[in-house]
Every structure is written in C-alpha cells, then in structure tokens.
Amino acid sequence: MNVRWSRISATEKASYGGAAIAASATVVVAVVQGVVPLLGQGGTVAVALVSFLAGVAVTGATVAVIATVRRRSLAGDGPEFDVFVSTPMASLPESEYPVHRQQIMTLVREIEQRSGLSCYYAGRDRPEIVDFPAVDLGFRDELRALARSRHFLLVLPLSNPSSALVEAGVAIALGKPSIYFRHTSAVLPFLLRGAANSNHPDIPRIRVYEYADFSELATLVRVNGKGLFESHT
C-alpha cells in the first residue's frame, strides 16, 4: 500500500485504528442482533452469515481508514497556500521560459503584495528549465501543493500541450474555485470552456479573463486586490 503511514503520529494511528474497530464492532453487533434469533432454529447458515458479514465490516472499515490516511498525506491539516498559480513551463521553448517566468513572478508579487494572499508557483525558485525536478517528483509536488491551495489561477499565454491544462482539470476535480487568465490568441480546451460556463453544483465556479498584454493582468490584480479571488468562493 502506498500510504504514508510513517508520517502519521502514534496518537493519530491509534485514533484511526480505534475508528476501524468501532465501525467494525457497530456493524457486527447490528448483524448479530438481527441474526441471533435464527440460531434457535438450528441456523448453521446464520452463523456462517454472521462470520461473513463481520469480515465485510472489518474490510470496509479498514478501507475507510486507509482512504482517510491517503487524503491526509495529500492535503495535510488544511490549506497552506491561498493561490496555486499554474502556467506553461516545460512546454515553452527553453529560450522563452525565463522571460515568461519573470512575467509570472511580477504577477505573483502583485498578488502577494496587493492582496496579502500567499501564492504557490513552481517556477519561483527555478530560473531555468534545467532546474526542473524529475517529472514524477514534479507531479507529486504539484499535486500536493494544489490540494493544499484554496484557489487555482491559470495563466495561459498561448495554445500548447501544457501540463497547466492538466492542473486545471485536477483543480476542478478537487473543487477549487478557479480563475483563468487567457491571452486573446490562446484557446482553452473544449471541456475547460464548458466547465467555465457551467452552473452545475458539482463544478466549482470558474471565471475567465482575457488579456492582450501582460501588463493588463498586473493592473487587474492591483485594482481588484483580494476581492478578485474572494468574491467567487
């Protein structure tokens, strides 16, 4: 099992274990109370049924505990970042990445200074593409950070097969309120356009802002501040 059990404290392990036992016991007691009257009728089948259902109860409770640990290892105790900033990185030509990174860093500083919101941006400490981690480790880190962020911000300067679009889909699945800054020349994938226009209760609110020049985004943040994000939770 790929469960980070070693990261869970002894107290929490005991708590999870206790929950499993309690859940199992509750189901078993309920089953026994319903089936015991059958034992007076010589019900060997009833005994087997009790044993079978007890096993199912224990298995179900164990699965529930494992799922809880998985969620906890991913998301932690609660949000760590206010805004997860996603934008094309490795999909950009190596010569273009540093320039785009500087633009995103300008936007990140504007959000943090004007809005007082903390941002996660994977390129913050990676000035060159050669500074990127291994792809599997990068995906793990991005997923954890996204799970522990309150809002999702996509900055899409062009149409290309970027991992930022995958992160946008993950944000929808995690129920993160999202904002898409889309350049007028960039095209959102069909499903992201559909999600942005959806009123379905299971889809978080998504707003799309178009821009022709990157300076427009800094102005948008400067004028609207924290309300740009907080107004659509």
N, C-alpha and C positions, 0 to 999 in steps of 0.2 A: 504494500500500500504506500502510495506517495503522500503520506500525511506527515506534516512536520510536528510530530508528537513531542520531539525533544524540546521544542520551543514553548510548549505549554507547561505552566508551573505545576508543581505537585498538587497544590490546592485545587487548581482547575481540573487536573486529571481526575482527582477524587470526585469533584463535582460532576463531571461528565460520566464517570463510572456509576456514581450514585443515581444519576438520571436514567441511565440504561437499566440498572437494576430495578428502580422504581417503576419504570414503564413496563418492564417485563412482568414484574410482580402484579401490577394492576391488571394486565390482560389475563394472566394466568388465573388470578383469583376470580375474575369475572367468568372465565370459561369453566372453572371448577364448580362455581356456584350454579351454573346452568346445567352442568352435565352430571354432577354427583347424584341427583335423583334417579338417573338412569342406571346407576350402579346397583341399586336394589333390584333391578330387573335382570341381574346377571350380565351386565353390559361389558364384556371384554372389549368390544368395539369402542365403547365410551372411554375406556382407559387409554386405548391407543390414540383416540382423538384428542384427549387432553394432552398427551405427550407431544403429539404433532403440533398442536396449536401453541403449546408452550415454547417449542423450538422456533416457530414462526415469530412469536413475540420477542424472543431474545434476539433473533436475527434482525428484525425490524428496528428494535431499539439500538442495536449496535450500529446499523447503517445510519441511523439518525445522528448518533454521536459523532461518527466519522465525518458526516457531512458538515456538522457544526464546526469541527476542528478544521476542516478544509476551508470553510468560509472565514474562520477566524485567522488562519495563517495567511490568507489572501488580503483581507480587508483590515485586520488589526482591530483596535478598540473603536475606531471611528475615523472621520475624515482627517487627513494630515495636510492636504492642500485644498485651497479654495478653487483654483482653476487649473485644469490639465490642458496645457497648450500643445496642440498637435499640428504638424505641418510637414510637408515633404522634406526629407533629409537625404537619406542614402540614394533615393531615386533621382536626385538632382545631379547634373554634371559636376564633377569634382571642382571645377573652376568656379562654379556658380554658388556652391554651398556656402562659402564664407560670407559672401555678400548678403545672401538671404538670411543667414544666421544673425548677422548684425541687425538686420531689419526686425527680425523676431525679438531679439534682445531689447531693442528700443521699445517695442510694443509691450514686452513683459515688464520692463522697468516702469512704463507708463501706468500699467495696470496696478502694479505693486505700490507705486508712489501716490497715484491719484485716488485709487480705490481702497488701498490698505488691505488688498487681498493677496494671499500667497499663491505663487504660481509654480507649477512643475513644468519644466521644459527640458527635454532630453539633451538638447544641444547646448545647454547653459555652460557646461564645462568641457565641451567638445568642439574646439575651434576648427578642426579639420576632420574630414571623413575618415582618415586613418585612425582617429581617436575613438571610433565606434567600437562597442563590445562585440563579442561573438553573437551571431544572430539569435541563438536560442536563449542566451543570457539576457540579451537586449529585450526580447519579447517578454520574458519573465518579469524584468524590472518595470517595463512599461505597463504591463497588466496590473501589477501590484499598485503602482502609482495611480493608475486610472481608477482602480477600485477604491482607493482612499482619497479621491478628489470629489468635491461637491458639484463642480460644473465642468463641462467639456467645451473647449474652444478649438475649432478647426480653422486654420488659415490656409486657404487653397489658392496659391498664386497662378497655377496653371493646371491643365489637364494632363495627368500622368499616372501610371500604375503605382501609386504611393501607399506605403503602409499606413499613412494617416487616414486613409479611407477605411481600412480595417479597424483602426481605433475608433473611428466614428460609429461603425456598426456595433462594436463592443460597448461603447458608451450608451447606445440606445438599449442594448440588452440589459445593461446594468441600471437603466432608469435615470441616467444623468441628464439634467437639463442642459441643452446644448445651444451654442451659437456658432454659425458658420460665417466666416469672412471669406467671400468668394470674389476673386478677380473677375472682371467682366468677360475675360477671354476663357475662363475656366468653366468646365461643365461638371456638375455634380452627377454621379451615377443615378440611374433611374430610381432605385429603391431609396436612396437618401433624399432625393427630391420628393418622393412620395411620403416619407416619414416627416419631412419638414412641413408638408401641407396636411398632415393627418390630425384629426381630432379624436383619435381612438384613445380611450382611457389607459391602455397599456403602453402607450408610446409617450415618452417624456416630451415636454414642449421643446421645439426646435425653432430658432429664428435664423433667417439668412439675411446678411447684409452684403451688398455688392460694393466694390471699390474699383476705381480706375488707377489710382495712385496710392502707394503705401502710406503716404502721409495722412490720407483720409482716415485711416484706422486709428492713428495716434490721436487725431482730433476727436474722433468718435468717443474714444475712451476718456479723453480729457474733459469733454463737455458733459458726458453722462455719468462718469465715475462708477461707483459701486452699483448704482441703480441699473446699469446695463445688464448686470448678472442677477442681482437680487430680485428684480421686478418680474422674473418669469419662472420662479421656482414653484 
